[in-house]
Amino acid sequence: MNVFWKILEYIPKNKKWHDHPEIQKKRGYYLPLQERRYIPPDAQIHSSVTERIKATENSGAAKYLPVNLPPGKPQ
């Protein structure tokens, strides 16, 4: 993240512009501090995500586990 994006993290964002549909229903503003992108449950996940998860399971490297993957998707 460069300096420009860090500054934008502290500018209030309207909830109607949020990725998650449940948050869009609410009114008001929030600070998008390191906000994760919403991935809908029916989204297609690229095969490279699954490959990377499997590759890091058995290696000594840090595990790759994206926190925003929908439930039931490759893990």
N, C-alpha and C positions, 0 to 999 in steps of 0.2 A: 504494500500500500504506500503510495507516495504522499507527499505533504499535502497536495491538493485534496486528495480523498480524505485524509485525516481531518481537514478543516470541515468538510461536508458532513462528517459524522456528528458534528455538534450543532448543526442547523436543524431545527425542528421540522419534521416531515408530517404531512397530513395523512391520517390513517386511511383515507380513501385511495391513496396511491400504494398501499402495502400489497405485497404479493399474495398473502394468505387471505382467502375469502372471508374467514370469520373475523379477522381484524378490520377488513374493509367495511363491515357492517357497523362498526363502532364509530363514534364521532370523536374528534379531538386531534391532538398532535402527539408525537413521541420523538425521542432521539434514536436514530438508527445506529446505535453504537454496535459495530461489528455484527450487524444483522445478517442472519443466514437467509438464503433464498428458499422459498417454499417450493416443494416438489409435490405435485398432486399425486394421489394414490394410483391413478391410472396411467402415470407417465411411463414412457419406455426408458429404461436405464441402459446406457451404452455398455457393450460387452467389456470395454476396457476397465470399467469400474469393478466388475466382478473379478477380472483377471488381476487387478491391482490388490484387491482385498485378499484373494487367495495367495498371491505372491508374497505378501507381507505377513501372512499367518505363520509361515514356516521359517521365515528369515529372522535374523537377529535385529533387523531394522524395526523402527516404530511401526505399529500396526496402522493401516489405513482403514478407518471406520468413519465415513461421513455421517455426521450427526443428523443431517436433514433428509436422509433416505426415508421414504415412506415405509410403514410396517409391512412386512412380508416381502420386501424387495431383497435382492442379494446381500447377504451379510456374512 
